[in-house]
Amino acid sequence: MKLNEKLFKALANKTRLEILHWLKDPEKTITVPTCLPIREEIKNYGGVCVGDLVNQSGLAQSTISSYLNMLEEVELVISERHGKWTYYRRNEQAVQELGDLIKEEL
């Protein structure tokens, strides 16, 4: 991972930061799951469905999807498609690399 404008633009939005926080420990931070219980989503599909993040944020599905696309573009989240649903999880390696990069470069 390298420092770039897109990365910091992705981190410059409160809701995108909240998404990263919610995905850090979704069983504790996502309070109103919509698809399945969070534990089952993670076990069966490797992440959290977009609907859960939409409900948690109170924003439109299109807004959350665009935020997730931006986070995925800078490799901070990973998506997995299962049928018509897409499930998201944090890319822990990229988050760790970001922390290391900030320590070294800034």
N, C-alpha and C positions, 0 to 999 in steps of 0.2 A: 504494500500500500504506500502511496506517496501523497504528500500534501498537494491538494489542488483546490481550485475554486468551487468545483461541483460538490466536493466533500463537505466543505464548510457551509455551502448554501443549503445542503441537505440538513445540516445540524443547526441551522439558523432559525428553524421554525419550532415553536413550542410543542405543537402536536406531534411532529416527527420525533422530537426528543422523548415525548411521552410514550410513543409507540415503542421506541427502543427500550424504555424503562419497563413497559408492560410485558414485552417479550423476554425480558431478563428472567422473570419468574412469574409466568402467566397464571399459574394456579393460585397465587396470592394476590396478584394485581388486577386481574380481569374479574370483575365482580358479577357480571351478568352474561354468562355464556349463552349464545343463541343456537349454536349447531348441536354440539354434544357437550357433556362435561369436559372441561379443559384437559384433565388427565387423559381421558380417552382420545381426544383429538391428537394430543402429543404422541401417545403410544401408537395409535393406529395410522396417523397421517404425518407425523413428524413436525407438527406445528399447530398454529392457531388459525382458524378460518377468518376471512375478512369480516364476516358478519359480527364476530365477537369484537373486533376492533372498531367497527362502525358503532355498535351499541355503547361500547366503553367511551368513545369520544363524543358521541352525540352529533357527529358530522355526517354529511351525505356519503354514500358508498363510493361515488365517483371521486370525491375529495380524498378519502382514505386510500383508494386504489392508486391515485396519482402520487400520494405521499409514499406509499409502499414501493411503487415503481422507482421513485427517486432514490429511496434507501437501497433498493436492490441494485440500481445502476452504480452506486458507489460501494457496493458489496458489503453493506452493513446488515442486510437481511438476505435470507435465502427462501425461495418459494418452491413449493411442490404442488403439482396439479394432480388432483384425484377426481376423475369424472368432471363434473361441472364446477367443482369447488377448488379454490387455491388456498393453501395453508402456508403460513409464514413462521419463520423462527429467526432469531438473531444469528448472525455469523460471528460466533464468539472469537474465532481466530482474528477476524478483521477488527473487531472491537478492541482486542488486546493489542494488535499492531497499531491501531490508532492512538491508544494511550501511550505506547512506547514512542511513537513518532512525535507526539506532542512533547513528551519529556525531552527528547533529543533535539528537536528542531526549534521549538519555541522556548 
